[in-house]
């Protein structure tokens, strides 16, 4: 059974940095992407960043461009999210996700993901105080 286990969440003041890491037991799809999605209190779940497992192509949400960096190791067993210049609006539960290719390519899915598509971790909490 495929498992994704997140770590690295915590509390930080605005302007600070955190690094999230996700350990992936195995890639569930022959063609896929790994990524990070988040959900703040009272907000819809949204895409943060995705990285294609084959060619490393990356997509970011508009609100995190220039501040967050997603990366995966060569063995494709971990996917990390380096977050800098954090803002209070970045507060939320961050989920590591393995997605099939059709979801990776969909901007609609990135903006409004469905948790019945792909394999999701249980999440790690990030709290940014002002």
MDAnalysis code that builds the backbone (N, CA, C; Angstrom):
import MDAnalysis as mda
import numpy as np

u = mda.Universe.empty(390, n_residues=130, atom_resindex=np.repeat(np.arange(130), 3), trajectory=True)
u.add_TopologyAttr("name", ["N", "CA", "C"] * 130)
u.add_TopologyAttr("resid", np.arange(1, 131))
u.add_TopologyAttr("resname", ["UNK", "UNK", "UNK", "UNK", "UNK", "UNK", "UNK", "UNK", "UNK", "UNK", "UNK", "UNK", "UNK", "UNK", "UNK", "UNK", "UNK", "UNK", "UNK", "UNK", "UNK", "UNK", "UNK", "UNK", "UNK", "UNK", "UNK", "UNK", "UNK", "UNK", "UNK", "UNK", "UNK", "UNK", "UNK", "UNK", "UNK", "UNK", "UNK", "UNK", "UNK", "UNK", "UNK", "UNK", "UNK", "UNK", "UNK", "UNK", "UNK", "UNK", "UNK", "UNK", "UNK", "UNK", "UNK", "UNK", "UNK", "UNK", "UNK", "UNK", "UNK", "UNK", "UNK", "UNK", "UNK", "UNK", "UNK", "UNK", "UNK", "UNK", "UNK", "UNK", "UNK", "UNK", "UNK", "UNK", "UNK", "UNK", "UNK", "UNK", "UNK", "UNK", "UNK", "UNK", "UNK", "UNK", "UNK", "UNK", "UNK", "UNK", "UNK", "UNK", "UNK", "UNK", "UNK", "UNK", "UNK", "UNK", "UNK", "UNK", "UNK", "UNK", "UNK", "UNK", "UNK", "UNK", "UNK", "UNK", "UNK", "UNK", "UNK", "UNK", "UNK", "UNK", "UNK", "UNK", "UNK", "UNK", "UNK", "UNK", "UNK", "UNK", "UNK", "UNK", "UNK", "UNK", "UNK", "UNK", "UNK", "UNK"])
u.atoms.positions = np.array([
    [0.847, -1.186, 0.000],
    [0.000, 0.000, 0.000],
    [0.885, 1.240, 0.000],
    [0.590, 2.167, -0.917],
    [1.375, 3.387, -1.017],
    [1.124, 4.262, 0.196],
    [2.199, 4.796, 0.745],
    [2.072, 5.708, 1.887],
    [2.889, 6.965, 1.645],
    [2.337, 8.098, 2.047],
    [3.036, 9.370, 2.010],
    [3.020, 9.926, 3.427],
    [4.195, 10.219, 3.961],
    [4.301, 10.670, 5.345],
    [4.993, 12.025, 5.378],
    [4.243, 13.032, 5.837],
    [4.768, 14.390, 5.901],
    [5.461, 14.648, 7.236],
    [6.418, 15.571, 7.209],
    [7.081, 16.027, 8.427],
    [7.578, 17.452, 8.221],
    [7.891, 18.118, 9.316],
    [8.507, 19.432, 9.219],
    [7.594, 20.608, 9.494],
    [6.330, 20.361, 9.746],
    [5.436, 21.468, 10.058],
    [5.766, 22.072, 11.414],
    [5.138, 23.183, 11.731],
    [5.366, 23.832, 13.010],
    [4.881, 25.255, 12.998],
    [5.332, 26.006, 13.985],
    [4.928, 27.392, 14.132],
    [6.116, 28.305, 13.880],
    [5.858, 29.415, 13.216],
    [6.922, 30.351, 12.887],
    [6.320, 31.743, 12.795],
    [7.144, 32.743, 12.998],
    [6.670, 34.111, 12.851],
    [6.725, 34.529, 11.394],
    [5.920, 35.496, 11.061],
    [5.900, 36.012, 9.692],
    [7.305, 36.427, 9.264],
    [7.629, 36.075, 8.019],
    [8.958, 36.347, 7.502],
    [9.924, 35.198, 7.695],
    [9.535, 34.214, 8.491],
    [10.390, 33.079, 8.764],
    [10.303, 32.011, 7.684],
    [10.994, 30.897, 7.940],
    [11.075, 29.807, 6.972],
    [10.780, 28.470, 7.637],
    [10.264, 27.556, 6.842],
    [10.071, 26.169, 7.261],
    [10.342, 25.276, 6.060],
    [10.747, 24.050, 6.351],
    [10.936, 23.064, 5.286],
    [10.091, 21.847, 5.597],
    [9.216, 21.508, 4.678],
    [8.395, 20.305, 4.792],
    [9.024, 19.195, 3.972],
    [8.899, 17.981, 4.467],
    [9.413, 16.832, 3.744],
    [8.349, 15.753, 3.691],
    [8.332, 15.004, 2.602],
    [7.364, 13.925, 2.438],
    [8.098, 12.676, 1.974],
    [7.963, 11.617, 2.738],
    [8.542, 10.329, 2.360],
    [7.499, 9.512, 1.620],
    [7.856, 9.070, 0.414],
    [6.940, 8.329, -0.454],
    [7.381, 6.879, -0.511],
    [6.506, 5.957, -0.115],
    [6.909, 4.545, -0.072],
    [7.147, 3.990, -1.478],
    [6.337, 4.414, -2.430],
    [6.515, 4.022, -3.817],
    [5.636, 4.922, -4.673],
    [6.008, 5.071, -5.934],
    [5.186, 5.868, -6.839],
    [3.989, 5.020, -7.280],
    [2.775, 5.520, -7.066],
    [1.597, 4.699, -7.354],
    [1.205, 4.649, -8.817],
    [1.738, 5.567, -9.627],
    [1.346, 5.624, -11.024],
    [2.583, 5.633, -11.908],
    [2.466, 5.060, -13.091],
    [3.602, 5.015, -14.007],
    [3.972, 6.410, -14.496],
    [2.994, 7.271, -14.574],
    [3.229, 8.651, -14.979],
    [2.453, 9.539, -14.019],
    [3.167, 10.409, -13.319],
    [2.516, 11.101, -12.222],
    [3.294, 12.339, -11.810],
    [2.750, 12.999, -10.812],
    [3.474, 14.082, -10.166],
    [3.296, 13.943, -8.654],
    [4.201, 14.529, -7.939],
    [4.093, 14.657, -6.486],
    [3.863, 16.120, -6.181],
    [3.200, 16.393, -5.094],
    [2.939, 17.792, -4.826],
    [2.502, 18.069, -3.420],
    [2.291, 19.347, -3.177],
    [1.821, 19.837, -1.895],
    [0.556, 20.665, -2.123],
    [-0.436, 20.372, -1.321],
    [-1.675, 21.134, -1.296],
    [-1.902, 21.584, 0.138],
    [-2.727, 22.587, 0.316],
    [-2.963, 23.088, 1.667],
    [-4.414, 23.501, 1.846],
    [-4.809, 23.576, 3.117],
    [-6.156, 24.042, 3.446],
    [-6.103, 24.824, 4.739],
    [-6.453, 26.091, 4.660],
    [-6.542, 26.926, 5.838],
    [-7.916, 26.817, 6.460],
    [-8.034, 27.250, 7.692],
    [-9.301, 27.185, 8.403],
    [-10.351, 28.012, 7.661],
    [-11.467, 27.394, 7.352],
    [-12.536, 28.079, 6.656],
    [-12.273, 28.340, 5.193],
    [-11.208, 27.748, 4.665],
    [-10.851, 27.966, 3.258],
    [-10.948, 26.672, 2.470],
    [-11.037, 26.821, 1.157],
    [-11.023, 25.650, 0.291],
    [-9.586, 25.131, 0.165],
    [-9.475, 23.840, -0.094],
    [-8.162, 23.265, -0.324],
    [-7.610, 23.800, -1.645],
    [-6.318, 24.047, -1.716],
    [-5.717, 24.602, -2.925],
    [-4.331, 24.019, -3.177],
    [-3.908, 24.095, -4.425],
    [-2.594, 23.622, -4.780],
    [-1.513, 24.602, -4.372],
    [-0.395, 24.082, -3.918],
    [0.767, 24.898, -3.558],
    [1.862, 24.711, -4.601],
    [2.224, 23.450, -4.846],
    [3.274, 23.157, -5.825],
    [3.190, 21.702, -6.235],
    [3.508, 21.436, -7.491],
    [3.608, 20.062, -7.973],
    [4.888, 19.911, -8.776],
    [5.407, 18.693, -8.808],
    [6.601, 18.390, -9.592],
    [6.396, 17.050, -10.276],
    [6.602, 17.043, -11.588],
    [6.435, 15.818, -12.361],
    [7.587, 14.871, -12.032],
    [7.251, 13.611, -11.837],
    [8.271, 12.649, -11.422],
    [9.220, 12.286, -12.568],
    [8.760, 12.414, -13.805],
    [9.623, 12.015, -14.924],
    [10.584, 13.126, -15.345],
    [10.061, 14.330, -15.578],
    [10.929, 15.365, -16.137],
    [11.199, 16.516, -15.177],
    [10.620, 16.454, -13.975],
    [10.872, 17.497, -12.981],
    [10.167, 18.807, -13.246],
    [9.242, 18.833, -14.204],
    [8.505, 20.051, -14.487],
    [7.723, 20.477, -13.247],
    [7.727, 21.777, -12.959],
    [7.178, 22.288, -11.701],
    [6.100, 23.329, -11.953],
    [5.087, 23.313, -11.106],
    [4.054, 24.351, -11.119],
    [3.848, 24.849, -9.698],
    [3.622, 26.151, -9.566],
    [3.376, 26.760, -8.263],
    [2.056, 27.514, -8.270],
    [1.445, 27.591, -7.102],
    [0.303, 28.474, -6.959],
    [0.766, 29.917, -7.001],
    [-0.093, 30.791, -7.487],
    [0.306, 32.189, -7.652],
    [0.733, 32.834, -6.339],
    [0.096, 32.457, -5.247],
    [0.367, 33.110, -3.965],
    [1.709, 32.715, -3.352],
    [2.339, 31.668, -3.877],
    [3.603, 31.210, -3.268],
    [4.797, 31.354, -4.205],
    [4.553, 31.770, -5.436],
    [5.650, 31.920, -6.398],
    [6.703, 32.886, -5.862],
    [7.958, 32.479, -5.983],
    [9.053, 33.314, -5.509],
    [9.373, 33.134, -4.035],
    [8.498, 32.443, -3.317],
    [8.738, 32.235, -1.874],
    [8.931, 30.764, -1.525],
    [8.267, 29.882, -2.250],
    [8.329, 28.451, -1.978],
    [9.096, 27.746, -3.099],
    [9.788, 26.667, -2.730],
    [10.513, 25.865, -3.706],
    [10.247, 24.393, -3.438],
    [9.775, 23.689, -4.460],
    [9.524, 22.254, -4.340],
    [10.671, 21.497, -5.007],
    [11.021, 20.353, -4.430],
    [12.105, 19.551, -4.999],
    [11.865, 18.083, -4.673],
    [12.453, 17.234, -5.477],
    [12.388, 15.799, -5.201],
    [13.783, 15.218, -5.334],
    [14.051, 14.148, -4.572],
    [15.361, 13.537, -4.664],
    [15.434, 12.666, -5.911],
    [16.636, 12.287, -6.308],
    [16.815, 11.530, -7.544],
    [16.103, 10.182, -7.489],
    [16.030, 9.604, -6.307],
    [15.340, 8.331, -6.166],
    [13.840, 8.467, -6.152],
    [13.356, 9.720, -6.132],
    [11.921, 10.027, -6.154],
    [11.201, 9.403, -4.964],
    [11.919, 9.341, -3.846],
    [11.295, 8.798, -2.652],
    [10.948, 9.873, -1.645],
    [11.390, 11.116, -1.912],
    [11.010, 12.234, -1.067],
    [10.700, 13.437, -1.932],
    [9.782, 14.239, -1.442],
    [9.490, 15.517, -2.085],
    [9.433, 16.563, -0.980],
    [10.213, 17.605, -1.133],
    [10.334, 18.630, -0.107],
    [9.714, 19.942, -0.565],
    [9.337, 20.740, 0.412],
    [8.811, 22.073, 0.138],
    [9.536, 23.053, 1.052],
    [10.399, 23.853, 0.469],
    [11.095, 24.895, 1.220],
    [10.241, 26.157, 1.160],
    [9.846, 26.653, 2.331],
    [8.961, 27.820, 2.402],
    [9.708, 28.974, 3.070],
    [9.779, 30.086, 2.383],
    [10.461, 31.261, 2.900],
    [9.511, 32.445, 2.895],
    [9.897, 33.490, 3.662],
    [9.077, 34.698, 3.749],
    [7.616, 34.337, 4.029],
    [7.424, 33.501, 5.019],
    [6.078, 33.016, 5.321],
    [5.181, 34.137, 5.808],
    [3.903, 34.030, 5.451],
    [2.905, 35.018, 5.811],
    [1.791, 34.347, 6.614],
    [1.063, 35.114, 7.430],
    [-0.040, 34.507, 8.183],
    [-1.036, 33.765, 7.303],
    [-1.247, 34.237, 6.079],
    [-2.187, 33.569, 5.187],
    [-1.663, 32.234, 4.660],
    [-0.402, 31.903, 4.947],
    [0.122, 30.576, 4.605],
    [-0.259, 29.528, 5.647],
    [-0.847, 29.961, 6.732],
    [-1.257, 29.040, 7.793],
    [-2.261, 28.021, 7.270],
    [-2.050, 26.757, 7.648],
    [-2.992, 25.727, 7.245],
    [-2.395, 24.340, 7.380],
    [-3.189, 23.356, 7.000],
    [-2.723, 21.974, 6.956],
    [-2.149, 21.732, 5.567],
    [-0.936, 21.228, 5.526],
    [-0.257, 20.967, 4.263],
    [-0.226, 19.462, 4.008],
    [-0.675, 19.088, 2.817],
    [-0.783, 17.685, 2.449],
    [0.176, 17.349, 1.312],
    [0.861, 16.247, 1.453],
    [1.663, 15.694, 0.372],
    [0.765, 14.774, -0.451],
    [0.901, 14.850, -1.760],
    [-0.017, 14.119, -2.634],
    [0.738, 13.504, -3.809],
    [0.353, 12.301, -4.174],
    [0.805, 11.685, -5.422],
    [-0.399, 11.631, -6.348],
    [-0.260, 12.212, -7.530],
    [-1.398, 12.341, -8.431],
    [-1.159, 11.636, -9.753],
    [-2.220, 11.100, -10.364],
    [-2.106, 10.575, -11.723],
    [-1.942, 11.724, -12.694],
    [-1.440, 11.417, -13.867],
    [-1.027, 12.477, -14.789],
    [-2.167, 13.404, -15.186],
    [-3.395, 12.875, -15.300],
    [-4.480, 13.751, -15.748],
    [-4.739, 14.855, -14.713],
    [-4.563, 14.547, -13.463],
    [-4.745, 15.556, -12.414],
    [-3.568, 16.514, -12.384],
    [-2.384, 16.009, -12.669],
    [-1.201, 16.876, -12.693],
    [-1.356, 17.967, -13.750],
    [-1.960, 17.627, -14.870],
    [-2.056, 18.553, -15.996],
    [-3.227, 19.522, -15.884],
    [-4.098, 19.309, -14.928],
    [-5.323, 20.094, -14.831],
    [-5.150, 21.291, -13.905],
    [-5.252, 22.496, -14.462],
    [-5.193, 23.700, -13.643],
    [-6.426, 23.788, -12.748],
    [-7.542, 23.275, -13.238],
    [-8.762, 23.269, -12.415],
    [-8.558, 22.418, -11.176],
    [-7.913, 21.262, -11.340],
    [-7.663, 20.395, -10.187],
    [-6.695, 21.059, -9.225],
    [-5.699, 21.750, -9.754],
    [-4.722, 22.439, -8.896],
    [-5.431, 23.462, -8.013],
    [-6.408, 24.153, -8.591],
    [-7.108, 25.192, -7.833],
    [-8.162, 24.609, -6.887],
    [-8.755, 23.497, -7.268],
    [-9.831, 22.887, -6.461],
    [-9.658, 21.378, -6.444],
    [-8.695, 20.863, -5.693],
    [-8.410, 19.429, -5.723],
    [-9.485, 18.592, -5.050],
    [-9.583, 17.337, -5.478],
    [-10.484, 16.367, -4.890],
    [-9.656, 15.329, -4.149],
    [-10.017, 15.053, -2.901],
    [-9.197, 14.114, -2.133],
    [-9.524, 12.657, -2.451],
    [-10.458, 12.414, -3.376],
    [-10.705, 11.036, -3.830],
    [-9.903, 10.731, -5.096],
    [-9.068, 11.674, -5.508],
    [-8.168, 11.478, -6.642],
    [-6.741, 11.492, -6.111],
    [-5.981, 10.461, -6.429],
    [-4.606, 10.404, -5.971],
    [-4.475, 9.797, -4.583],
    [-3.240, 9.822, -4.102],
    [-2.914, 9.313, -2.774],
    [-2.489, 10.496, -1.913],
    [-3.129, 10.667, -0.761],
    [-2.890, 11.824, 0.097],
    [-2.270, 11.400, 1.417],
    [-1.341, 12.218, 1.906],
    [-0.859, 12.029, 3.262],
    [-1.865, 12.576, 4.252],
    [-1.567, 12.417, 5.536],
    [-2.499, 12.872, 6.572],
    [-2.336, 14.355, 6.860],
    [-1.245, 14.944, 6.384],
    [-1.054, 16.376, 6.544],
    [-0.154, 16.746, 7.706],
    [0.411, 17.953, 7.604],
    [1.218, 18.515, 8.673],
    [0.837, 19.988, 8.817],
    [0.695, 20.449, 10.052],
    [0.196, 21.791, 10.305],
    [1.318, 22.821, 10.236],
    [1.025, 23.915, 9.534],
    [1.926, 25.069, 9.486],
    [1.161, 26.263, 10.034],
    [1.745, 26.924, 11.022],
    [1.117, 28.096, 11.628],
    [2.083, 29.269, 11.575],
    [1.635, 30.365, 10.957],
    [2.469, 31.558, 10.824],
    [1.796, 32.681, 11.597],
    [2.495, 33.203, 12.570],
    [1.939, 34.281, 13.387],
    [2.483, 35.632, 12.929],
    [1.645, 36.644, 13.103],
    [2.049, 37.988, 12.656],
    [2.821, 38.722, 13.733],
])
